[in-house]
Amino acid sequence: MADVFLSYSSADKSIVKGVAALLEKRGWSVWWDRQIPIGQRFDTVIESELHNAGCVVVIWTKNSVASEWVKNEAADAAQRGVLVPLMLEDVTIPLAFRRIEAAILTDWKGEEDHPELAILYQSIETILRRKENDVISANVVTNGSKKGIESARNPFGEKSWLKKVLAGPALYVSLAVIASLGIWWLIDSTSAGSVEKNVTVRVFDWKRNPVTQGEVKIYLDEYIRTQSLDKMGQAVFTGLPVAMMKNKKKIEVSSPGYSTRTFDTLLANGKPLELVLPLSTVVFIRGKVKTAAEMPIKGVEINVEGTRYYALSITDGSYVLRLEEYTLGDEINITTSHPGYEDKTILLKISSPDMSNQDIFLNPVAH
């Protein structure tokens, strides 16, 4: 039985080989090279491997979305709750499978540090862990023995009253009670699919480049979880209690050279949370105030509308605005004021920490 069954179109075998190699490098057994033993039916072998696999990664491409075989494998996996979609090409996933979030590797060139790979790995780990817990729970129910109870990570301990009870005449009644206790303990403590959630936070700058240093904090009801940003600009939180995801949570993101920001948001939609962190740099806006004939104008007051920031043009018409509470991508309105010239308002988008040559042309007041 393989940990991972890869469902794909045979036309994509060359690129699927790379995916299989990455998964095997993580320590998982992967069934993907469909060489059928002599004397066995093709469909029978595939069906057996599909049903016995820990999870099924369906690789969506233009070839696989047209394959009835792949869609049938995906339907079986979805019905059993073990489906992990992976998009290798920008295609429309069949309608029946769009509700399950896919890892998007449409720009993947074989690199091992692609940010979507972490999402793929986490999804596989979650499903395999859930299946392991299901097997443990089944052992408690079907075995009805000391061995079955111990394999379920019996919390009572080997030298407890359990050993005495098992040796007594009430053996069968005791086993039933203990099995019942074990089942409820498993449901309450180890069923990751029902009580835990994994959350991925991705942090970008204003140009959509990953922010690769710093940390992310999630403020839960009774404690704070902290994760460092990795080289792909993401922090992955595992095992968060689902019960705490019903209401908005405070998330704090900090990184050297950036402003620390706090976000209040829901974490329950299952998608990676993408946040933009502004630079904490001082922004300078420089230029000259002139007439249409390129004559400098002295004594013009330049204001950032609605703020305390202003500058006054000097003899050659030049001015400098120094902004401390703005960052790249912000939009501001600059207004001018001078008794001999018409007032003017200019919409400006901050595109650099030092914006030079922002010249302003004014018309004289008509008399």
Secondary structure, DSSP 8 states (H G I E B T S, - for coil): --SEEEE--GGGHHHHHHHHHHHHHTT--EE------TTS-HHHHHHHHHHHSSEEEEEE-TTGGG-HHHHHHHHHHHHHT-EEEEESSS----GGGTTS--EE-TT--S-TT-HHHHHHHHHHHHHHHHHHHHHHHHHHHHH-SHHHHHHTT-TT-TTSHHHHHHTSTTHHHHHHHHHHHHHHHHHHHT-HHHHEEEEEEEEE-TTS-B--SSEEEEE-SS-EEEEE--TTSEEEEEEEEGGGGSS-EEEEEE-TTB--EEEEE--TTSS-EEEE--B---EEEEEEEE-TTS-B--S-EEEETTSS-EEE--TTSEEEEEESS--TT-EEEEEEEETTEEEEEEEEE--SSEE----EE--B---
